[in-house]
Amino acid sequence: MKKRRGFTLIELMVVMTIIALLISVVVPDYIGKMRRAEEAVLQENLTLMRDSLDKHYADTGRYPTSLEDLVAKHYLRAIPKDPFTQSAATWVAVPPGDTRKGNVFDVRSAAKGYERY
């Protein structure tokens, strides 16, 4: 009798089970690391914009009327993107207590669950 070359169904099932097990271990860890990386980028972007707001206030005695003013006056090269919304237009501007001092005292993320940053 001739012996056929190839894999049996059992061998293929064992290999598929091992691959599925490895994927089930790796994917959640990868997703968690991606989320932590996005949070780190969010915190860095907020720190950069808040520092620019403070510098603007120190130079002019007023907060800017919009985030675009920071770019126009060269405090920022560009408004960074929110890593969760993937847009630079979704930042939430927080006005100061005294509106005579400008319109943007602080910046928050518009992403659901990340308003606390």
C-alpha positions in Angstrom: 0.0 0.0 0.0 1.1 3.5 -0.8 1.3 5.9 2.1 -0.4 9.2 1.4 1.3 12.4 2.3 -0.5 15.2 4.2 -2.1 15.9 7.5 -4.9 14.1 9.1 -8.0 16.0 10.4 -6.9 15.4 14.0 -3.5 17.0 13.4 -5.1 20.0 11.7 -7.6 20.4 14.6 -4.7 20.3 17.2 -2.8 23.0 15.3 -5.9 25.2 15.0 -6.6 24.8 18.7 -3.1 25.8 19.6 -3.3 28.9 17.3 -6.6 29.9 18.8 -5.3 29.5 22.3 -2.2 31.7 21.5 -4.4 34.4 19.9 -6.8 34.4 22.8 -3.8 35.2 25.1 -2.2 37.8 22.9 -5.1 39.9 21.6 -6.4 41.2 25.0 -2.9 42.2 26.0 -2.4 44.0 22.7 -5.7 45.9 23.0 -4.9 46.9 26.6 -1.5 48.3 25.5 -3.1 50.2 22.7 -5.6 51.8 25.1 -2.8 52.8 27.5 -0.8 54.3 24.6 -3.8 56.3 23.5 -4.2 57.6 27.1 -0.6 58.6 27.2 -0.9 60.5 24.0 -4.0 62.2 25.3 -2.3 63.3 28.5 0.8 64.6 26.5 -1.5 66.6 24.1 -3.4 68.1 27.0 -0.2 69.0 28.9 1.2 70.7 25.7 -2.0 72.7 25.1 -2.4 73.7 28.8 1.2 74.8 28.9 0.6 76.9 25.8 -2.5 78.4 27.4 -0.5 79.3 30.5 2.3 80.9 28.3 -0.3 82.9 26.4 -1.8 84.2 29.6 1.6 85.1 31.0 2.5 87.0 27.9 -0.8 88.8 27.3 -2.7 88.8 30.6 -5.7 87.1 28.8 -6.6 83.7 27.8 -7.1 83.1 24.0 -10.6 83.4 22.5 -10.1 80.0 20.7 -7.5 77.3 20.3 -6.8 78.5 16.8 -5.4 81.7 18.4 -2.6 79.6 19.9 -1.6 78.5 16.4 -2.0 82.0 14.9 0.2 83.5 17.6 2.8 80.6 17.3 2.3 79.1 20.8 1.5 75.9 19.0 2.4 74.7 15.5 -0.9 73.0 15.1 -3.7 71.9 17.4 -3.0 68.2 18.2 -5.6 65.5 17.4 -7.5 63.9 20.2 -6.3 60.3 20.0 -9.7 58.9 20.8 -11.8 61.0 18.4 -9.0 61.3 15.8 -9.9 65.0 15.3 -8.4 68.3 16.3 -11.9 69.9 16.3 -13.4 67.9 19.1 -11.5 69.5 22.0 -13.8 71.0 24.7 -12.7 74.5 25.7 -13.4 75.4 29.3 -13.9 79.1 29.9 -12.4 81.0 32.9 -14.6 82.2 35.8 -14.2 85.8 34.6 -15.1 85.8 30.9 -13.3 89.2 30.5 -10.0 87.3 30.6 -10.7 85.3 27.5 -12.6 82.2 26.4 -10.2 79.2 26.8 -9.0 78.6 30.3 -8.6 74.9 30.0 -9.1 72.1 27.5 -10.8 68.7 27.9 -11.3 65.7 25.7 -14.7 65.1 24.1 -14.2 61.4 24.1 -16.7 59.4 26.2 -15.1 58.3 29.4 -12.1 60.7 29.1 -13.7 64.0 30.2 -11.8 63.8 33.5 -8.4 64.4 31.8 
